[in-house]
Amino acid sequence: MRRALLPFLALLLSACSTTEDTAAPPNELTDFEPGAELREVWSADTGWGGTEKWVSLAPFADGGTVYAANYSGEVSAWALEAGDRAWRTDLDTELTAGVGGDEQTVYVGTAQGEVVALAREDGTERWREDVGGELLAPPAGGAGGVIVRTVDGRLIALSADDGEREWTFTSDVPSLSLRGNGAPLRVPGGVLVGLDDGQLAALSARNGQALWQTAVAEPTGGSPVERMVDIDGAIGLGSNVAYAVTYQGQIAQVEPQRGNVRWSREMSSYAGLGVDRSRVYVSTADSHVVALGQSNGTTRWRQEKLAHRRLTAPVPVPGTPFLALGDYDGYVHILTRADGRIVAREQIGGDGILADPLAVAEGRIAVQTQGDDLAILEISRLEED
């Protein structure tokens, strides 16, 4: 039986009732010198989000609309600029994955292993397909299909028209791994996916055949806990390179055509990374934020003031010199890309933020909490008097 481990608990197995929380307490927030303005453009109630569940539901935005789902089964659409709700659909099921989308459709996944496709225009259910395994990663829509990932290690491509199964890729799943799955990432001609055994794989988008598989990190140690090297965070793309980071292992720059590793550095992260033109930013397993140069992986700076606050991945905010991260207590932190200084902070509701902030426009991000809050935030330089 496959077991899953919550990242912030040293021992919490979802397959049994025994839990032991040995995690270090989160750092208290400290004062900082303001250097950015963080303004809430609008916020909305998404409905109950499953606060006590380890569910990382993230918004999806495209075409001037933002879509969000909650654990109770509701999917909603709002105008990105003004926050007017366009529609809400109740699917009467427990949603654990999403939201993904393409030009016509948004997709969500359920705890019972169903993929549900809704029309972006009005939320009408288009089809529903049972793939036989719980879904935790957002579906990847596009190119006439949608690719979903089940917790038992399968990637399944479905037709966008009717949900018909097109191909299945199966990977090995260790006996113990972090609870969560990295989302498949569409790239020209293929799909990149980080696996639970520390492998980064490239698949053919046409038939799901593995084009290459590269070990970002190899499991070491004698116990199943010591051997966990999941890739659960988002895969980053740079200029003709890809980045992936494992838990208890490495971060690597990989050449996406052949899977060759150009450089790697010791690193441990379950939250993942963000990429801009010159640097890679990582939230480590201890919630340190680290900036690495893309050319050779050299550390440029490390921010440790937010240690153990269960940070999301650092997300570069478009059109600004800032990064945005969420934490376990619902705070959004703004850091400078240049040196990692904390320059702004805002709490969104009172529940934690598990999903990475989503860049939706120049200077704007969407943030969804585990509770019932969705907020559009605007970040800009602080004007001097």
Disulfide bonds with the S-S distance in Angstrom:
none
